[in-house]
Amino acid sequence: MDTLVGNVILTGVLVVALIIFVAAASGVAQLYTMRLDRTLLGREAVYVAQSVEQLYLAVNSTQSYFPQSVVLSLPMPESLDNHAYTLSVAASTPPGTDETNLTVTVAMSGSPLKATSSVVVGRCAVELANPLIHYPALEVNLTLYLHNTQEYCSISFV
């Protein structure tokens, strides 16, 4: 009789322990997946922002030797970890300055996850179309126009 009662109690404890283990393993896996997705989003946002900054610095630092119009095509993945995503760019000019700040935002569709990266591009007019890309998208073209004679530049995202 004591063995039967002991077996019934241990069976119940084992079932509860199994349920707790499965729930904990599922939670840890979900946290890992969210962290991986956030890393992928951040990588794409930084990639686009740094590419814009590098193009702006190259054109701006060598004005007399660089062509007035430069087109940079950035290859973008079709999806991030098999999830659709959007990429958008916002431009702002802080009060008291004449510099333009670009903020690149990459957001996973159907999820609250998003990542942003900002870059300062000096005195540039920015032409935007938001959101810039939707899934499926293969590339985003970043075009920077610099007019040397007027000290004016324009960045347009096509």
C-alpha positions in Angstrom: 0.0 0.0 0.0 2.8 2.4 0.9 4.5 1.7 -2.5 1.3 2.4 -4.4 0.8 5.8 -2.6 4.4 6.6 -3.2 4.2 5.8 -6.9 1.0 7.9 -7.2 2.7 10.9 -5.5 5.9 10.6 -7.5 4.0 10.3 -10.8 2.2 13.5 -10.0 5.4 15.3 -9.1 7.1 14.0 -12.3 4.2 15.3 -14.4 4.3 18.7 -12.8 8.1 18.8 -13.2 7.8 17.9 -16.9 5.2 20.7 -17.4 7.4 23.2 -15.7 10.5 22.1 -17.7 8.6 22.3 -21.0 7.3 25.8 -20.2 10.8 27.0 -19.1 12.4 25.6 -22.2 9.8 27.3 -24.4 10.3 30.6 -22.7 14.0 30.5 -23.1 13.7 29.5 -26.8 11.3 32.4 -27.4 13.7 34.9 -25.7 16.6 33.6 -27.8 14.5 34.0 -31.0 13.5 37.6 -30.1 17.1 38.5 -29.3 18.2 37.0 -32.6 15.5 38.9 -34.5 16.4 42.1 -32.8 20.1 41.6 -33.8 19.1 41.0 -37.4 17.0 44.1 -37.5 19.7 46.2 -35.9 22.3 44.9 -38.3 20.2 46.0 -41.3 19.4 49.4 -39.8 23.1 50.1 -39.1 24.1 48.8 -42.6 21.8 51.3 -44.4 22.7 54.2 -42.1 26.4 53.7 -42.4 26.2 53.3 -46.2 24.4 56.7 -46.4 27.0 58.3 -44.2 29.9 56.8 -46.1 28.4 58.0 -49.4 27.8 61.5 -48.0 31.3 61.8 -46.6 32.9 60.5 -49.8 31.0 63.0 -52.0 31.3 65.9 -49.5 35.0 65.5 -48.8 36.1 65.4 -52.5 33.6 67.8 -54.0 35.8 68.9 -56.9 36.8 65.3 -57.9 33.6 63.5 -57.4 30.7 63.5 -59.9 27.6 65.6 -59.0 25.3 62.6 -58.9 26.1 59.3 -57.3 23.9 56.2 -57.1 24.5 53.5 -54.5 22.6 50.2 -54.7 22.5 48.3 -51.5 21.6 44.6 -51.6 19.0 43.9 -49.0 17.8 40.5 -47.9 14.4 39.3 -49.1 13.4 38.5 -45.5 15.0 38.4 -42.0 14.9 35.0 -40.6 11.9 34.1 -42.9 10.0 37.1 -41.6 8.7 40.0 -43.7 10.1 43.4 -42.7 9.8 47.1 -43.6 12.5 49.7 -43.8 11.7 53.4 -43.4 13.8 56.6 -43.1 12.9 59.7 -41.3 14.6 63.1 -41.6 14.8 65.8 -39.0 16.6 69.0 -38.4 17.2 69.8 -34.7 16.4 73.4 -33.7 19.2 75.8 -34.0 21.2 73.8 -36.5 21.2 73.3 -40.2 22.2 69.7 -40.2 19.9 66.9 -41.2 19.6 63.8 -39.1 18.5 60.6 -40.8 16.9 57.8 -38.7 16.7 54.4 -40.4 14.1 52.1 -38.8 13.8 48.4 -39.7 10.7 46.7 -38.3 9.6 43.1 -38.4 6.1 42.8 -39.9 3.5 41.5 -37.4 5.8 42.0 -34.5 6.6 44.9 -32.1 10.3 44.4 -32.8 12.2 47.2 -34.5 15.6 48.7 -34.6 16.8 52.2 -35.4 20.1 53.7 -36.4 20.8 57.4 -36.9 23.3 59.4 -39.0 24.0 63.1 -39.5 24.3 64.1 -43.1 25.0 67.8 -42.8 23.1 70.3 -44.8 21.1 68.1 -47.1 17.5 68.1 -48.3 16.1 64.6 -48.0 13.3 63.2 -50.3 11.6 60.3 -48.7 9.0 57.7 -49.5 7.9 55.8 -46.4 7.9 52.9 -45.8 10.9 52.5 -48.1 10.7 48.8 -48.7 8.4 46.0 -48.0 8.9 42.3 -48.2 9.8 41.0 -50.7 12.5 43.5 -51.6 15.8 42.8 -53.2 17.5 46.1 -53.1 17.2 49.7 -52.0 18.8 52.4 -54.1 20.3 55.3 -52.2 20.9 58.3 -54.4 22.9 61.3 -53.2 23.0 64.5 -55.4 25.7 67.0 -54.6 25.7 70.3 -56.5 29.2 71.8 -56.0 28.4 75.2 -57.2 25.5 75.9 -54.9 26.8 74.1 -51.8 23.6 72.1 -51.8 23.0 68.4 -51.6 20.0 66.2 -51.8 19.5 62.6 -50.8 16.7 60.7 -52.3 15.7 57.1 -51.6 14.2 55.3 -54.5 
